[in-house]
Amino acid sequence: MGSPRTNVAMIQNDSRFCELINIPPTDSRFYSFLNESTYRLLKRGRYWGTTGRFTIAANSQIVALPPQVDTPEKVAISRQVTPLHDAIYEFLEYGWATRDSTLPNGSGVWEVLAQGNSPIMVDIPSPGGVLTLKCDQSTDVGKNVLVLGWDTATPPNWIRTTQGGVVADGEVVALSQGAGTNTVNSFSKVTAVQPPTNADMSSALDGQWWIYFGGITGTLLSNYQYWETSPSYQRYLIPFINSTITTVELIGKLAFIPCRKITDYPVIQNIAALKLGARAIKAEEESDWVTASILWDGGVDPKTKIRIRGAVGELDYELDHYLGAGREIGMNFTGSGYSTDLAVEPMV
């Protein structure tokens, strides 16, 4: 049978999730408890099902992670595992010089360097110009997206426009199909995009949408999914990308994607852990910090003296179960004049 996937309907109707936090399955708070439990447990570690393998088609040395990935763990370029460095690496006192995308393509520099976050995946070509926004679903036509950034003046000005009779940051653009909707202002840099949201801060869009430079036949700057409410993508400089090497393989930690309907799959699939997390959240809201801590991390109930495993413990047991005891752990030792690979059998 393997490992069946758990969707929202299974949690809502079959797991006593709602009963344990004393709300009916139809209560609007159900999704709040489920999503917060998922989000907080996802940040606790690399648990079963929280990492994935991805292949990215790169057309420049600056590569943006897809919205489904929060953090890369390992990267390979042309099947060669490549060193992955954070932004501080460029500023080591006795390290290499700082890098940028002016390095010759295929320069032979085998490294992947963090370059911060951006709301668009591809930079606006210099000196900038009008942007075009387009959607694919007819139900999204006319919905407003706020685009913030700088214009093309020298020096650039922060863009502010009249919105609902009030001067505010950015420009509001109504989505449309076909050729899309052009911005009134010319942009040299986009600093944020804010699609419409509902009262509970969930996305109010039904489909995906795009931002282009130079019209829909020009440069695609970013493609957004319906669930993205505040897009921000980690970007990396990969100097070795060239006209023939354009594929980046990576293993990455999955991003949190909130559940909104019964067919959605939460990133954390362990129902027992999700239930304990929801109960911990409820205990926090009631200022019962001792119980909340035990439900998250495990411990001994001060009243019953019963040992409780906790949500994190459930995830640890699940991870150990699916990884198994027969796996071998690869280890690399490098130093002056030698490099050794070892395979170590894990302790049980």
One Martini backbone bead per residue (centre of mass of N, CA, C, O) as a GRO file, in nm:
protein
  348
    1MET     BB    1   0.053   0.064  -0.016
    2GLY     BB    2   0.224   0.252   0.142
    3SER     BB    3   0.190   0.620   0.134
    4PRO     BB    4  -0.077   0.782   0.192
    5ARG     BB    5  -0.249   1.060   0.128
    6THR     BB    6  -0.344   1.364   0.300
    7ASN     BB    7  -0.636   1.529   0.322
    8VAL     BB    8  -0.863   1.742   0.447
    9ALA     BB    9  -1.105   1.546   0.464
   10MET     BB   10  -0.966   1.338   0.651
   11ILE     BB   11  -0.924   1.537   0.888
   12GLN     BB   12  -1.218   1.651   0.920
   13ASN     BB   13  -1.376   1.343   0.935
   14ASP     BB   14  -1.150   1.099   1.053
   15SER     BB   15  -0.956   1.227   1.319
   16ARG     BB   16  -1.075   1.420   1.551
   17PHE     BB   17  -0.973   1.711   1.525
   18CYS     BB   18  -1.226   1.881   1.607
   19GLU     BB   19  -1.293   1.743   1.876
   20LEU     BB   20  -1.018   1.821   2.028
   21ILE     BB   21  -1.099   2.152   1.977
   22ASN     BB   22  -1.409   2.208   1.988
   23ILE     BB   23  -1.514   2.184   1.676
   24PRO     BB   24  -1.673   2.196   1.398
   25PRO     BB   25  -1.608   2.110   1.071
   26THR     BB   26  -1.758   2.393   0.967
   27ASP     BB   27  -1.562   2.564   1.096
   28SER     BB   28  -1.359   2.831   1.007
   29ARG     BB   29  -1.120   2.749   1.214
   30PHE     BB   30  -1.003   2.493   1.097
   31TYR     BB   31  -0.792   2.618   0.896
   32SER     BB   32  -0.632   2.772   1.107
   33PHE     BB   33  -0.533   2.530   1.271
   34LEU     BB   34  -0.409   2.365   1.040
   35ASN     BB   35  -0.210   2.582   0.923
   36GLU     BB   36  -0.054   2.648   1.183
   37SER     BB   37   0.043   2.364   1.242
   38THR     BB   38   0.194   2.324   0.979
   39TYR     BB   39   0.385   2.568   0.986
   40ARG     BB   40   0.529   2.506   1.264
   41LEU     BB   41   0.627   2.215   1.192
   42LEU     BB   42   0.792   2.278   0.936
   43LYS     BB   43   1.013   2.452   1.110
   44ARG     BB   44   1.137   2.207   1.292
   45GLY     BB   45   1.210   2.028   1.022
   46ARG     BB   46   1.313   1.733   0.830
   47TYR     BB   47   1.053   1.578   0.726
   48TRP     BB   48   0.837   1.376   0.604
   49GLY     BB   49   0.766   1.536   0.294
   50THR     BB   50   0.948   1.831   0.316
   51THR     BB   51   1.093   1.733   0.057
   52GLY     BB   52   1.232   1.801  -0.278
   53ARG     BB   53   1.264   1.744  -0.629
   54PHE     BB   54   1.419   1.964  -0.875
   55THR     BB   55   1.379   2.124  -1.204
   56ILE     BB   56   1.555   2.395  -1.363
   57ALA     BB   57   1.512   2.636  -1.609
   58ALA     BB   58   1.784   2.827  -1.727
   59ASN     BB   59   1.850   3.179  -1.871
   60SER     BB   60   2.040   3.258  -1.626
   61GLN     BB   61   2.245   3.327  -1.351
   62ILE     BB   62   1.970   3.404  -1.230
   63VAL     BB   63   1.799   3.204  -0.987
   64ALA     BB   64   1.474   3.109  -0.911
   65LEU     BB   65   1.270   2.988  -0.691
   66PRO     BB   66   1.010   2.822  -0.650
   67PRO     BB   67   0.723   2.852  -0.450
   68GLN     BB   68   0.762   2.544  -0.334
   69VAL     BB   69   1.041   2.671  -0.232
   70ASP     BB   70   1.249   2.779   0.035
   71THR     BB   71   1.512   2.571   0.047
   72PRO     BB   72   1.817   2.473  -0.037
   73GLU     BB   73   2.028   2.180   0.005
   74LYS     BB   74   2.090   2.079  -0.297
   75VAL     BB   75   2.316   2.116  -0.587
   76ALA     BB   76   2.307   2.066  -0.953
   77ILE     BB   77   2.535   2.094  -1.235
   78SER     BB   78   2.550   1.889  -1.472
   79ARG     BB   79   2.553   1.657  -1.232
   80GLN     BB   80   2.714   1.856  -1.043
   81VAL     BB   81   2.797   1.906  -0.738
   82THR     BB   82   2.740   2.222  -0.571
   83PRO     BB   83   2.829   2.477  -0.399
   84LEU     BB   84   2.656   2.625  -0.115
   85HIS     BB   85   2.591   2.974  -0.052
   86ASP     BB   86   2.573   3.243   0.124
   87ALA     BB   87   2.588   3.588   0.135
   88ILE     BB   88   2.851   3.604   0.321
   89TYR     BB   89   3.067   3.461   0.146
   90GLU     BB   90   3.149   3.718  -0.029
   91PHE     BB   91   3.258   3.866   0.267
   92LEU     BB   92   3.509   3.734   0.310
   93GLU     BB   93   3.816   3.847   0.384
   94TYR     BB   94   3.970   3.572   0.238
   95GLY     BB   95   3.809   3.556  -0.014
   96TRP     BB   96   3.633   3.607  -0.262
   97ALA     BB   97   3.499   3.802  -0.462
   98THR     BB   98   3.248   3.961  -0.558
   99ARG     BB   99   2.946   3.890  -0.726
  100ASP     BB  100   2.801   3.879  -1.062
  101SER     BB  101   2.636   3.874  -1.383
  102THR     BB  102   2.922   3.958  -1.540
  103LEU     BB  103   3.007   3.696  -1.564
  104PRO     BB  104   3.101   3.469  -1.763
  105ASN     BB  105   2.964   3.236  -1.924
  106GLY     BB  106   3.111   2.961  -1.821
  107SER     BB  107   3.362   3.042  -1.614
  108GLY     BB  108   3.408   2.794  -1.389
  109VAL     BB  109   3.229   2.880  -1.148
  110TRP     BB  110   3.161   2.655  -0.879
  111GLU     BB  111   2.867   2.807  -0.765
  112VAL     BB  112   2.619   2.902  -0.509
  113LEU     BB  113   2.463   3.225  -0.459
  114ALA     BB  114   2.313   3.425  -0.257
  115GLN     BB  115   2.065   3.713  -0.355
  116GLY     BB  116   1.807   3.702  -0.226
  117ASN     BB  117   1.498   3.868  -0.267
  118SER     BB  118   1.204   3.850  -0.496
  119PRO     BB  119   0.893   3.924  -0.666
  120ILE     BB  120   1.072   3.848  -0.911
  121MET     BB  121   1.249   3.630  -1.128
  122VAL     BB  122   1.304   3.872  -1.332
  123ASP     BB  123   1.459   4.130  -1.437
  124ILE     BB  124   1.444   4.436  -1.549
  125PRO     BB  125   1.529   4.576  -1.819
  126SER     BB  126   1.738   4.805  -1.921
  127PRO     BB  127   1.568   5.094  -1.804
  128GLY     BB  128   1.283   5.013  -1.859
  129GLY     BB  129   0.910   5.007  -1.815
  130VAL     BB  130   0.634   4.879  -1.911
  131LEU     BB  131   0.386   4.675  -1.772
  132THR     BB  132   0.227   4.340  -1.784
  133LEU     BB  133  -0.096   4.209  -1.694
  134LYS     BB  134  -0.211   3.860  -1.658
  135CYS     BB  135  -0.483   3.630  -1.691
  136ASP     BB  136  -0.675   3.308  -1.710
  137GLN     BB  137  -0.932   3.388  -1.550
  138SER     BB  138  -1.242   3.533  -1.576
  139THR     BB  139  -1.282   3.579  -1.256
  140ASP     BB  140  -1.015   3.786  -1.251
  141VAL     BB  141  -1.133   4.003  -1.397
  142GLY     BB  142  -1.065   4.324  -1.238
  143LYS     BB  143  -0.862   4.252  -1.045
  144ASN     BB  144  -0.638   4.386  -0.807
  145VAL     BB  145  -0.293   4.493  -0.841
  146LEU     BB  146  -0.012   4.574  -0.649
  147VAL     BB  147   0.261   4.781  -0.762
  148LEU     BB  148   0.595   4.813  -0.652
  149GLY     BB  149   0.836   5.094  -0.710
  150TRP     BB  150   1.050   5.218  -0.964
  151ASP     BB  151   1.138   5.435  -1.185
  152THR     BB  152   1.321   5.581  -1.485
  153ALA     BB  153   1.461   5.787  -1.355
  154THR     BB  154   1.733   6.040  -1.292
  155PRO     BB  155   1.679   5.947  -1.039
  156PRO     BB  156   1.474   5.740  -0.901
  157ASN     BB  157   1.129   5.707  -0.829
  158TRP     BB  158   0.882   5.667  -0.613
  159ILE     BB  159   0.584   5.512  -0.660
  160ARG     BB  160   0.283   5.721  -0.677
  161THR     BB  161  -0.077   5.703  -0.639
  162THR     BB  162  -0.412   5.726  -0.702
  163GLN     BB  163  -0.626   5.560  -0.447
  164GLY     BB  164  -0.933   5.624  -0.372
  165GLY     BB  165  -0.837   5.942  -0.331
  166VAL     BB  166  -0.543   5.835  -0.248
  167VAL     BB  167  -0.214   5.868  -0.185
  168ALA     BB  168  -0.003   5.591  -0.281
  169ASP     BB  169   0.169   5.320  -0.307
  170GLY     BB  170   0.195   5.261  -0.617
  171GLU     BB  171   0.014   5.048  -0.858
  172VAL     BB  172  -0.301   4.983  -0.987
  173VAL     BB  173  -0.397   4.667  -1.146
  174ALA     BB  174  -0.610   4.531  -1.378
  175LEU     BB  175  -0.700   4.239  -1.469
  176SER     BB  176  -0.643   4.053  -1.781
  177GLN     BB  177  -0.678   3.935  -2.085
  178GLY     BB  178  -0.493   3.862  -2.347
  179ALA     BB  179  -0.289   4.146  -2.356
  180GLY     BB  180  -0.358   4.285  -2.109
  181THR     BB  181  -0.226   4.517  -1.858
  182ASN     BB  182  -0.098   4.829  -1.838
  183THR     BB  183   0.103   5.040  -1.707
  184VAL     BB  184   0.149   5.375  -1.658
  185ASN     BB  185   0.414   5.318  -1.544
  186SER     BB  186   0.759   5.313  -1.533
  187PHE     BB  187   0.980   5.041  -1.460
  188SER     BB  188   1.297   4.946  -1.297
  189LYS     BB  189   1.162   4.835  -1.017
  190VAL     BB  190   1.047   4.562  -0.821
  191THR     BB  191   0.944   4.523  -0.467
  192ALA     BB  192   0.624   4.454  -0.501
  193VAL     BB  193   0.336   4.229  -0.477
  194GLN     BB  194  -0.040   4.265  -0.444
  195PRO     BB  195  -0.277   4.067  -0.428
  196PRO     BB  196  -0.581   3.979  -0.368
  197THR     BB  197  -0.780   3.949  -0.065
  198ASN     BB  198  -0.932   3.822   0.191
  199ALA     BB  199  -1.033   3.849   0.515
  200ASP     BB  200  -0.827   3.588   0.582
  201MET     BB  201  -0.575   3.633   0.366
  202SER     BB  202  -0.659   3.498   0.127
  203SER     BB  203  -0.685   3.435  -0.185
  204ALA     BB  204  -0.886   3.598  -0.458
  205LEU     BB  205  -0.784   3.396  -0.661
  206ASP     BB  206  -0.829   3.135  -0.924
  207GLY     BB  207  -0.559   3.187  -1.079
  208GLN     BB  208  -0.317   3.264  -1.283
  209TRP     BB  209  -0.032   3.498  -1.329
  210TRP     BB  210   0.131   3.780  -1.504
  211ILE     BB  211   0.457   3.938  -1.577
  212TYR     BB  212   0.559   4.182  -1.817
  213PHE     BB  213   0.802   4.290  -2.064
  214GLY     BB  214   0.689   4.410  -2.359
  215GLY     BB  215   0.469   4.236  -2.330
  216ILE     BB  216   0.353   3.906  -2.406
  217THR     BB  217   0.618   3.894  -2.617
  218GLY     BB  218   0.821   3.937  -2.410
  219THR     BB  219   0.930   3.948  -2.089
  220LEU     BB  220   0.920   3.718  -1.839
  221LEU     BB  221   0.913   3.786  -1.492
  222SER     BB  222   0.636   3.632  -1.385
  223ASN     BB  223   0.474   3.343  -1.226
  224TYR     BB  224   0.161   3.305  -1.066
  225GLN     BB  225  -0.018   3.169  -0.817
  226TYR     BB  226  -0.326   3.169  -0.661
  227TRP     BB  227  -0.192   3.136  -0.350
  228GLU     BB  228  -0.036   3.396  -0.376
  229THR     BB  229   0.006   3.689  -0.151
  230SER     BB  230   0.350   3.731  -0.111
  231PRO     BB  231   0.579   3.745  -0.321
  232SER     BB  232   0.903   3.562  -0.257
  233TYR     BB  233   1.221   3.497  -0.401
  234GLN     BB  234   1.478   3.304  -0.410
  235ARG     BB  235   1.813   3.394  -0.515
  236TYR     BB  236   2.074   3.278  -0.752
  237LEU     BB  237   2.414   3.255  -0.830
  238ILE     BB  238   2.526   3.093  -1.151
  239PRO     BB  239   2.809   3.115  -1.339
  240PHE     BB  240   2.791   2.837  -1.521
  241ILE     BB  241   2.581   2.938  -1.686
  242ASN     BB  242   2.479   2.858  -2.024
  243SER     BB  243   2.379   2.769  -2.346
  244THR     BB  244   2.414   2.445  -2.254
  245ILE     BB  245   2.380   2.510  -1.938
  246THR     BB  246   2.025   2.499  -1.802
  247THR     BB  247   2.032   2.287  -1.556
  248VAL     BB  248   1.874   2.262  -1.231
  249GLU     BB  249   1.935   2.070  -0.949
  250LEU     BB  250   1.724   2.003  -0.652
  251ILE     BB  251   1.708   2.002  -0.298
  252GLY     BB  252   1.414   2.100  -0.106
  253LYS     BB  253   1.241   2.293   0.105
  254LEU     BB  254   0.928   2.326   0.162
  255ALA     BB  255   0.667   2.521   0.133
  256PHE     BB  256   0.410   2.701   0.258
  257ILE     BB  257   0.071   2.587   0.187
  258PRO     BB  258  -0.234   2.668   0.218
  259CYS     BB  259  -0.541   2.551   0.309
  260ARG     BB  260  -0.889   2.577   0.144
  261LYS     BB  261  -0.966   2.275   0.068
  262ILE     BB  262  -1.053   1.934   0.078
  263THR     BB  263  -0.826   1.859  -0.162
  264ASP     BB  264  -0.599   1.937  -0.001
  265TYR     BB  265  -0.242   1.922   0.086
  266PRO     BB  266  -0.053   1.900   0.342
  267VAL     BB  267   0.274   1.903   0.412
  268ILE     BB  268   0.181   1.780   0.666
  269GLN     BB  269   0.078   1.426   0.707
  270ASN     BB  270   0.060   1.400   1.018
  271ILE     BB  271  -0.214   1.370   1.206
  272ALA     BB  272  -0.111   1.351   1.497
  273ALA     BB  273   0.060   1.613   1.483
  274LEU     BB  274  -0.169   1.808   1.402
  275LYS     BB  275  -0.343   1.764   1.653
  276LEU     BB  276  -0.132   1.852   1.863
  277GLY     BB  277  -0.090   2.133   1.745
  278ALA     BB  278  -0.381   2.235   1.777
  279ARG     BB  279  -0.389   2.196   2.086
  280ALA     BB  280  -0.154   2.389   2.144
  281ILE     BB  281  -0.286   2.643   2.032
  282LYS     BB  282  -0.528   2.640   2.222
  283ALA     BB  283  -0.360   2.658   2.483
  284GLU     BB  284  -0.234   2.931   2.419
  285GLU     BB  285  -0.506   3.090   2.402
  286GLU     BB  286  -0.544   2.995   2.724
  287SER     BB  287  -0.257   3.023   2.874
  288ASP     BB  288  -0.137   2.713   2.851
  289TRP     BB  289   0.194   2.661   2.843
  290VAL     BB  290   0.254   2.379   2.946
  291THR     BB  291   0.071   2.218   2.760
  292ALA     BB  292   0.178   2.330   2.494
  293SER     BB  293   0.471   2.228   2.522
  294ILE     BB  294   0.399   1.926   2.542
  295LEU     BB  295   0.246   1.905   2.267
  296TRP     BB  296   0.493   1.978   2.098
  297ASP     BB  297   0.763   1.826   2.269
  298GLY     BB  298   0.693   1.693   2.517
  299GLY     BB  299   0.622   1.503   2.825
  300VAL     BB  300   0.499   1.557   3.155
  301ASP     BB  301   0.213   1.548   3.306
  302PRO     BB  302   0.149   1.719   3.603
  303LYS     BB  303  -0.121   1.561   3.671
  304THR     BB  304  -0.091   1.247   3.550
  305LYS     BB  305   0.215   1.154   3.469
  306ILE     BB  306   0.203   1.139   3.168
  307ARG     BB  307   0.354   1.051   2.880
  308ILE     BB  308   0.421   1.276   2.610
  309ARG     BB  309   0.529   1.301   2.289
  310GLY     BB  310   0.434   1.485   2.070
  311ALA     BB  311   0.456   1.626   1.763
  312VAL     BB  312   0.763   1.593   1.713
  313GLY     BB  313   0.776   1.294   1.790
  314GLU     BB  314   0.593   1.192   1.563
  315LEU     BB  315   0.784   1.286   1.335
  316ASP     BB  316   1.031   1.122   1.418
  317TYR     BB  317   0.902   0.841   1.392
  318GLU     BB  318   0.821   0.867   1.096
  319LEU     BB  319   1.102   0.911   0.978
  320ASP     BB  320   1.226   0.644   1.078
  321HIS     BB  321   1.029   0.456   0.932
  322TYR     BB  322   1.086   0.553   0.627
  323LEU     BB  323   1.401   0.526   0.625
  324GLY     BB  324   1.519   0.324   0.803
  325ALA     BB  325   1.800   0.090   0.886
  326GLY     BB  326   1.955   0.034   0.589
  327ARG     BB  327   2.085   0.288   0.558
  328GLU     BB  328   2.336   0.505   0.425
  329ILE     BB  329   2.586   0.737   0.524
  330GLY     BB  330   2.734   0.998   0.372
  331MET     BB  331   3.092   1.092   0.381
  332ASN     BB  332   3.306   1.384   0.375
  333PHE     BB  333   3.667   1.419   0.352
  334THR     BB  334   3.859   1.719   0.374
  335GLY     BB  335   4.197   1.830   0.275
  336SER     BB  336   4.531   1.811   0.284
  337GLY     BB  337   4.572   1.587   0.016
  338TYR     BB  338   4.260   1.483   0.075
  339SER     BB  339   3.989   1.244  -0.016
  340THR     BB  340   3.704   1.094   0.155
  341ASP     BB  341   3.478   0.821   0.132
  342LEU     BB  342   3.194   0.730   0.338
  343ALA     BB  343   3.000   0.454   0.472
  344VAL     BB  344   2.748   0.468   0.727
  345GLU     BB  345   2.596   0.292   0.960
  346PRO     BB  346   2.333   0.333   1.140
  347MET     BB  347   2.213   0.374   1.440
  348VAL     BB  348   1.967   0.198   1.674
   0.00000   0.00000   0.00000
